[in-house]
Amino acid sequence: MDKDLIINLYKEQFNIICLYLIKCGCRISDVEDIVQDSFIKAMEYITEVNIKNLPSWLFKVSINNYKNMVKRGKIINSKSIYEGNFYEELVDNFNLEENILNKEKSKEISKALNSLKEEYRSLIILKYEMDLSYKEISVLLGLDENTVKVYLYRARNNFKKEWNKINEGYR
């Protein structure tokens, strides 16, 4: 096993994976457990995974660990960036009207995002919430950069359609 490879992989991927899981609503203590388990798997299977695909493989293992824990009921999504509570904690000095409008908008965004396919939702979060470049996303997901651009284009269009459906009543 190449110790330097694991250390470099940890330095490069730890923050990205943690931030993504937190934005999905996972608690920090659960995120740490998931990432730790994922890196243990990486050490176990490092000889079986192509080194070039290791970052995307690790990301997928982490996401699958998270999904499995949610399905088993070991994790209950307690907070998401799209919930009003998250905004309340970040912005205490907003006036009441602005706060209510932000809560409504966050609910609408959440509803539109949740109506998308999981792949599209993940791409939108990676690009617009985590501010990753197309290249970073392509490395993370193990996809060609042009494929990421096409999928993001489709994801944005689907999000716009869902957003327009939700907001038809306001026009």
NUFIRO-895968 format. One line per field, with one value per atom (N, C-alpha, C): residue number from 1; x, y, z. Coordinates in Angstrom, 2 decimals. Atoms other than C-alpha are relative to their C-alpha. Layout:
N
n <- NUM:...
u <- X:...
v <- Y:...
w <- Z:...
This chain:
171
n <- 1:1:1:2:2:2:3:3:3:4:4:4:5:5:5:6:6:6:7:7:7:8:8:8:9:9:9:10:10:10:11:11:11:12:12:12:13:13:13:14:14:14:15:15:15:16:16:16:17:17:17:18:18:18:19:19:19:20:20:20:21:21:21:22:22:22:23:23:23:24:24:24:25:25:25:26:26:26:27:27:27:28:28:28:29:29:29:30:30:30:31:31:31:32:32:32:33:33:33:34:34:34:35:35:35:36:36:36:37:37:37:38:38:38:39:39:39:40:40:40:41:41:41:42:42:42:43:43:43:44:44:44:45:45:45:46:46:46:47:47:47:48:48:48:49:49:49:50:50:50:51:51:51:52:52:52:53:53:53:54:54:54:55:55:55:56:56:56:57:57:57:58:58:58:59:59:59:60:60:60:61:61:61:62:62:62:63:63:63:64:64:64:65:65:65:66:66:66:67:67:67:68:68:68:69:69:69:70:70:70:71:71:71:72:72:72:73:73:73:74:74:74:75:75:75:76:76:76:77:77:77:78:78:78:79:79:79:80:80:80:81:81:81:82:82:82:83:83:83:84:84:84:85:85:85:86:86:86:87:87:87:88:88:88:89:89:89:90:90:90:91:91:91:92:92:92:93:93:93:94:94:94:95:95:95:96:96:96:97:97:97:98:98:98:99:99:99:100:100:100:101:101:101:102:102:102:103:103:103:104:104:104:105:105:105:106:106:106:107:107:107:108:108:108:109:109:109:110:110:110:111:111:111:112:112:112:113:113:113:114:114:114:115:115:115:116:116:116:117:117:117:118:118:118:119:119:119:120:120:120:121:121:121:122:122:122:123:123:123:124:124:124:125:125:125:126:126:126:127:127:127:128:128:128:129:129:129:130:130:130:131:131:131:132:132:132:133:133:133:134:134:134:135:135:135:136:136:136:137:137:137:138:138:138:139:139:139:140:140:140:141:141:141:142:142:142:143:143:143:144:144:144:145:145:145:146:146:146:147:147:147:148:148:148:149:149:149:150:150:150:151:151:151:152:152:152:153:153:153:154:154:154:155:155:155:156:156:156:157:157:157:158:158:158:159:159:159:160:160:160:161:161:161:162:162:162:163:163:163:164:164:164:165:165:165:166:166:166:167:167:167:168:168:168:169:169:169:170:170:170:171:171:171
u <- 0.86:0.00:0.90:-0.77:1.31:-0.57:0.45:1.05:-0.19:0.08:1.71:-1.25:1.20:-1.12:-1.24:1.15:-3.63:0.01:-0.09:-2.37:-0.38:0.36:-2.61:-1.48:1.42:-6.03:-0.84:0.70:-7.15:0.00:-0.12:-5.88:-0.88:0.77:-7.59:-1.51:1.41:-10.91:-0.77:0.70:-11.71:-0.97:0.86:-13.07:-1.16:1.05:-15.02:-1.11:0.98:-16.72:-0.78:0.67:-17.47:-0.99:0.87:-18.91:-1.24:1.13:-21.07:-1.01:0.89:-22.49:-0.73:0.64:-23.18:-1.09:1.01:-25.01:-1.19:1.10:-27.08:-0.81:0.75:-28.20:0.56:-0.62:-25.84:0.65:-0.65:-24.67:1.52:-1.46:-20.95:0.56:-0.52:-20.41:-0.21:0.24:-21.99:0.90:-0.88:-19.97:1.39:-1.34:-16.74:0.05:0.05:-17.77:-0.03:0.14:-18.76:1.33:-1.25:-15.54:1.09:-0.99:-13.43:-0.20:0.28:-15.15:0.38:-0.32:-14.69:1.51:-1.45:-10.96:0.55:-0.41:-10.63:-0.22:0.25:-12.26:1.03:-1.00:-9.86:1.33:-1.24:-6.92:-0.09:0.19:-8.38:0.03:0.16:-9.11:0.92:-0.85:-6.33:0.67:-0.65:-4.71:-0.99:1.01:-8.00:-0.61:0.59:-9.00:1.09:-0.94:-7.29:0.31:-0.43:-5.27:-0.66:0.60:-6.68:-1.45:1.41:-10.24:-0.22:0.12:-9.51:-0.80:0.79:-10.89:-1.51:1.43:-14.22:-0.54:0.43:-14.38:-0.25:0.13:-13.86:-1.25:1.19:-16.55:-1.26:1.17:-19.03:-0.19:0.08:-18.19:-0.57:0.49:-18.81:-1.49:1.42:-22.15:-0.83:0.74:-23.23:-0.06:0.03:-22.24:-1.06:1.01:-24.36:-1.41:1.33:-27.35:-0.38:0.28:-27.06:-0.34:0.30:-26.99:-1.37:1.32:-30.05:-1.08:0.98:-31.92:-0.17:0.06:-31.05:-0.51:0.51:-32.27:1.06:-1.08:-28.86:0.24:-0.14:-28.88:-1.36:1.21:-31.79:0.47:-0.41:-31.26:-0.64:0.54:-31.61:0.01:-0.10:-30.59:0.51:-0.43:-30.21:0.15:-0.17:-29.10:-1.26:1.22:-32.55:-1.14:1.01:-34.41:0.09:0.04:-35.47:0.90:-0.83:-33.61:1.44:-1.37:-30.31:0.20:-0.09:-30.96:-0.15:0.19:-32.16:1.29:-1.24:-28.88:1.07:-1.01:-26.83:-0.29:0.36:-28.78:-1.01:0.90:-30.17:-0.48:0.33:-30.23:-0.91:0.97:-32.61:-1.31:1.31:-35.93:-0.97:0.97:-39.00:-0.46:0.49:-40.25:1.04:-1.06:-36.91:0.21:-0.17:-36.64:-1.09:1.11:-40.06:0.18:-0.23:-39.27:1.12:-1.10:-35.98:-0.44:0.51:-37.75:-0.84:0.85:-40.31:0.85:-0.86:-37.63:0.80:-0.78:-35.56:-0.89:0.92:-38.62:-0.24:0.24:-39.26:1.23:-1.23:-35.62:0.13:-0.07:-35.69:-0.99:1.03:-38.91:0.43:-0.46:-37.50:1.17:-1.15:-34.22:-0.40:0.42:-35.93:-0.80:0.75:-38.05:0.91:-0.95:-34.91:0.53:-0.69:-33.16:1.21:-1.09:-30.46:1.29:-1.22:-27.67:-0.01:0.10:-28.92:0.10:-0.04:-29.44:1.45:-1.39:-25.88:0.87:-0.79:-24.41:-0.26:0.33:-26.25:0.62:-0.60:-25.08:1.51:-1.46:-21.48:0.43:-0.39:-21.42:-0.36:0.48:-23.49:0.04:-0.11:-23.37:1.46:-1.37:-19.82:1.00:-0.83:-18.48:1.17:-1.05:-16.50:0.01:-0.11:-15.22:-0.48:0.39:-16.29:1.07:-1.11:-12.88:-0.02:0.04:-13.14:-1.16:1.16:-16.60:0.27:-0.28:-15.41:0.95:-0.93:-12.54:-0.73:0.72:-14.82:-0.97:1.00:-17.47:0.53:-0.59:-15.12:-0.63:0.63:-16.79:0.89:-0.68:-15.42:-0.53:0.39:-15.48:-1.15:1.10:-17.71:-1.31:1.20:-20.13:-0.60:0.46:-20.34:-0.72:0.62:-21.12:-1.38:1.29:-23.90:-1.01:0.92:-25.40:-0.43:0.35:-25.26:-0.97:0.93:-26.97:-1.40:1.30:-29.74:-0.57:0.44:-29.89:-0.57:0.50:-30.28:-1.34:1.27:-33.02:-1.13:1.02:-34.89:-0.35:0.27:-34.49:-0.88:0.82:-35.90:-1.45:1.37:-38.91:-0.72:0.61:-39.57:-0.25:0.14:-39.02:-1.21:1.15:-41.53:-1.31:1.22:-44.09:-0.39:0.26:-43.75:-0.50:0.30:-44.00:-1.10:1.10:-46.88:-1.10:1.08:-49.35:0.26:-0.35:-47.47:-0.08:0.00:-47.80:-1.37
v <- -1.18:0.00:1.24:-1.23:3.43:1.02:-0.92:5.60:1.41:-1.36:8.82:0.19:-0.09:8.08:0.20:-0.14:7.66:1.37:-1.31:10.80:1.12:-1.02:12.87:-0.05:0.17:11.45:0.59:-0.54:12.33:1.53:-1.46:15.90:0.61:-0.52:16.37:-0.20:0.38:14.65:0.20:-0.05:14.94:1.17:-1.18:18.49:-0.02:0.04:18.00:-0.97:1.01:14.84:0.47:-0.48:16.31:1.10:-1.12:19.50:-0.47:0.52:17.59:-0.71:0.74:15.29:0.95:-0.98:18.24:0.73:-0.69:20.03:-0.90:0.94:16.89:-0.19:0.07:17.23:-0.94:0.94:14.85:0.77:-0.63:15.71:-0.19:0.03:16.41:-1.28:1.22:13.46:-1.21:1.08:11.13:0.12:-0.23:12.72:-0.55:0.48:11.97:-1.53:1.47:8.32:-0.54:0.45:7.95:0.14:-0.25:9.49:-0.95:0.92:7.42:-1.41:1.33:4.20:-0.09:-0.02:5.21:-0.08:0.05:5.78:-1.36:1.36:2.43:-0.95:0.81:0.82:0.29:-0.36:2.74:-0.69:0.68:1.30:-1.50:1.43:-2.21:-0.35:0.31:-2.03:0.80:-0.87:0.27:-0.74:0.76:-2.49:-0.41:0.44:-3.35:1.15:-1.16:0.19:0.71:-0.76:2.04:1.32:-1.20:4.88:1.25:-1.17:7.35:0.19:-0.04:6.48:0.05:0.07:6.46:1.16:-1.08:9.97:-0.15:0.16:9.32:-1.25:1.21:5.80:0.30:-0.36:7.21:0.85:-0.84:9.85:-0.86:0.87:7.22:-0.92:0.85:4.92:0.79:-0.84:7.79:0.28:-0.28:8.69:-1.26:1.26:5.04:-0.36:0.23:4.68:0.87:-0.92:7.73:-0.50:0.47:6.39:-1.26:1.23:2.99:0.29:-0.34:4.57:0.66:-0.62:6.67:-1.07:1.07:3.59:-0.87:0.83:1.64:0.76:-0.80:4.50:0.42:-0.40:5.11:1.50:-1.45:8.66:0.57:-0.75:11.02:1.38:-1.32:14.12:1.05:-0.94:16.70:1.43:-1.37:19.81:0.00:-0.16:20.81:1.48:-1.41:24.02:0.60:-0.49:24.27:0.17:-0.16:24.37:1.40:-1.34:27.61:0.13:-0.06:26.75:0.34:-0.26:26.84:1.50:-1.43:30.38:0.81:-0.73:31.49:0.06:0.03:30.41:0.90:-0.80:32.21:1.49:-1.41:35.46:0.40:-0.41:36.78:1.43:-1.41:40.44:0.37:-0.30:40.13:0.44:-0.34:41.75:-1.13:1.10:39.54:-0.29:0.21:40.07:-0.71:0.63:39.19:-1.45:1.35:36.15:-0.93:0.81:34.87:-0.28:0.18:35.43:-1.01:0.95:33.54:-1.42:1.33:30.62:-0.56:0.43:30.47:-0.39:0.27:30.64:-1.28:1.22:27.93:-1.24:1.12:25.67:-0.29:0.17:26.28:-0.60:0.55:25.59:-1.47:1.39:22.43:-0.88:0.75:21.30:-0.24:0.14:21.96:-0.96:0.90:20.21:-1.44:1.36:17.22:-0.68:0.60:16.73:-0.45:0.40:16.27:-1.40:1.27:12.98:0.24:-0.14:12.35:0.48:-0.41:12.75:1.50:-1.42:16.19:0.82:-0.70:17.25:0.08:0.03:16.19:0.96:-0.89:18.05:1.47:-1.39:21.25:0.40:-0.29:21.05:0.15:-0.08:20.36:1.27:-1.17:23.20:1.31:-1.31:25.94:0.21:-0.15:25.26:-0.11:0.23:23.97:0.73:-0.78:26.12:-0.78:0.80:23.28:0.28:-0.20:23.66:-1.26:1.17:21.36:-1.09:0.96:19.73:-0.72:0.62:19.13:-0.98:0.89:17.63:-1.25:1.16:15.40:-0.98:0.87:14.08:-0.69:0.53:13.61:-1.11:0.98:11.69:-1.02:0.93:9.93:0.10:-0.23:11.46:0.94:-0.93:13.30:1.41:-1.37:17.09:0.46:-0.37:17.54:-0.67:0.70:14.95:0.74:-0.77:16.95:1.26:-1.21:20.10:-0.30:0.37:18.33:-0.33:0.38:16.81:1.22:-1.21:20.17:0.87:-0.74:21.83:-0.59:0.69:19.24:0.21:-0.20:19.59:1.40:-1.38:23.37:0.15:-0.09:23.02:-0.68:0.68:20.49:0.78:-0.83:22.71:1.18:-1.13:25.67:-0.42:0.49:23.59:-0.21:0.26:22.48:1.32:-1.31:26.03:0.73:-0.66:27.38:-0.65:0.70:24.71:0.47:-0.38:25.65:1.44:-1.42:29.38:0.46:-0.38:29.30:0.73:-0.61:30.28:1.43:-1.36:33.50:1.00:-0.90:34.90:0.49
w <- 0.00:0.00:0.00:0.12:-0.90:0.99:-1.06:2.23:-0.54:0.54:0.32:-0.84:0.83:-2.09:0.86:-0.91:0.75:0.67:-0.66:2.51:-0.96:0.99:-0.67:-0.35:0.29:-1.44:1.13:-1.16:2.08:-0.03:0.04:1.74:-1.09:1.13:-1.62:0.14:0.05:-1.00:1.29:-1.29:2.71:0.07:-0.12:2.62:-0.98:1.01:-0.59:0.42:-0.40:0.64:1.22:-1.21:4.07:-0.31:0.34:2.64:-0.76:0.77:0.18:0.91:-0.90:2.88:0.95:-0.89:5.20:-0.75:0.80:2.40:-0.33:0.20:1.93:1.28:-1.24:5.56:1.05:-0.93:7.32:1.15:-1.16:10.85:-0.08:0.09:11.27:0.61:-0.63:13.61:-0.93:0.95:11.03:-1.22:1.15:8.24:0.29:-0.36:10.09:-0.03:0.02:10.55:-1.43:1.39:6.90:-0.75:0.71:5.60:0.51:-0.57:7.98:-0.56:0.54:6.86:-1.48:1.43:3.23:-0.23:0.16:3.66:0.44:-0.38:5.44:-1.17:1.19:2.40:-1.09:1.01:0.16:0.28:-0.34:2.06:-0.27:0.23:1.79:-1.49:1.41:-1.94:-0.93:0.81:-3.14:-1.15:1.08:-5.18:-1.09:0.96:-6.92:-0.79:0.67:-7.94:-0.78:0.82:-10.76:0.71:-0.73:-9.21:-0.58:0.65:-11.75:0.43:-0.38:-10.66:1.51:-1.46:-6.92:0.61:-0.60:-6.13:-0.25:0.27:-7.87:0.69:-0.68:-6.41:1.48:-1.42:-2.90:0.23:-0.11:-3.44:-0.07:0.16:-4.63:1.20:-1.19:-1.71:1.17:-1.09:0.72:-0.14:0.25:-0.88:0.24:-0.22:-0.89:1.48:-1.45:2.79:0.65:-0.54:3.56:-0.32:0.40:1.61:0.77:-0.75:3.31:1.45:-1.39:6.76:0.12:-0.01:5.92:-0.13:0.22:4.64:1.25:-1.21:7.80:1.21:-1.10:9.95:0.99:-0.91:11.52:-0.06:0.16:10.18:-0.32:0.31:10.26:-0.39:0.46:8.19:0.90:-0.97:10.89:-0.49:0.45:9.02:-1.43:1.37:5.44:-0.29:0.34:3.82:-0.56:0.62:2.30:1.01:-1.02:5.59:0.59:-0.59:7.22:1.21:-1.22:10.45:-0.33:0.40:8.64:-0.23:0.27:7.44:1.29:-1.26:10.89:0.80:-0.74:12.44:-0.64:0.69:9.81:0.02:0.18:9.61:1.07:-1.08:12.87:-0.17:0.06:11.92:-1.17:1.06:8.94:0.63:-0.54:9.43:-0.27:0.05:9.72:-1.41:1.36:6.19:-0.88:0.77:4.62:0.44:-0.53:6.88:-0.53:0.50:5.84:-1.49:1.43:2.17:-0.27:0.16:2.53:0.32:-0.34:4.22:-1.14:1.12:1.42:-1.21:1.15:-1.25:0.22:-0.27:0.45:-0.12:0.16:0.57:-1.47:1.44:-3.12:-0.69:0.57:-3.99:0.36:-0.47:-1.91:-0.77:0.73:-3.58:-1.45:1.39:-7.07:-0.09:0.02:-6.26:0.28:-0.35:-4.68:-1.09:1.10:-7.78:-1.14:1.03:-9.90:0.26:-0.18:-10.52:0.89:-0.96:-7.94:-0.66:0.70:-10.51:-0.26:0.29:-11.50:1.28:-1.28:-7.89:0.50:-0.45:-7.02:-0.80:0.85:-9.98:0.34:-0.33:-9.09:1.34:-1.30:-5.48:-0.13:0.16:-6.51:-0.72:0.79:-9.04:0.68:-0.45:-7.44:1.51:-1.45:-3.70:0.45:-0.41:-3.46:-0.90:0.92:-6.33:-0.58:0.63:-7.89:-1.50:1.44:-11.43:-0.73:0.79:-14.25:0.11:-0.09:-14.07:1.35:-1.33:-10.31:0.11:-0.03:-10.72:-0.82:0.86:-13.56:0.69:-0.74:-11.43:1.14:-1.15:-8.44:-0.39:0.42:-10.37:-1.00:0.95:-12.78:-1.38:1.30:-15.83:-0.82:0.89:-18.85:0.27:-0.29:-18.43:-0.90:0.91:-21.49:0.40:-0.48:-20.11:1.19:-1.15:-16.88:-0.47:0.53:-18.88:-0.57:0.60:-20.80:1.09:-1.09:-17.64:0.81:-0.74:-15.86:-0.80:0.86:-18.81:0.14:-0.15:-18.58:1.40:-1.38:-14.80:0.19:-0.11:-15.05:-0.69:0.72:-17.65:0.76:-0.80:-15.53:1.25:-1.18:-12.47:-0.37:0.45:-14.43:-0.22:0.23:-15.48:1.33:-1.31:-11.91:0.73:-0.64:-10.63:-0.56:0.65:-13.15:0.40:-0.45:-12.16:1.41:-1.40:-8.50:0.08:-0.07:-9.19:-0.96:0.91:-11.71:0.72:-0.76:-9.01:0.38:-0.40:-8.28:-1.14:1.16:-11.81:-0.33
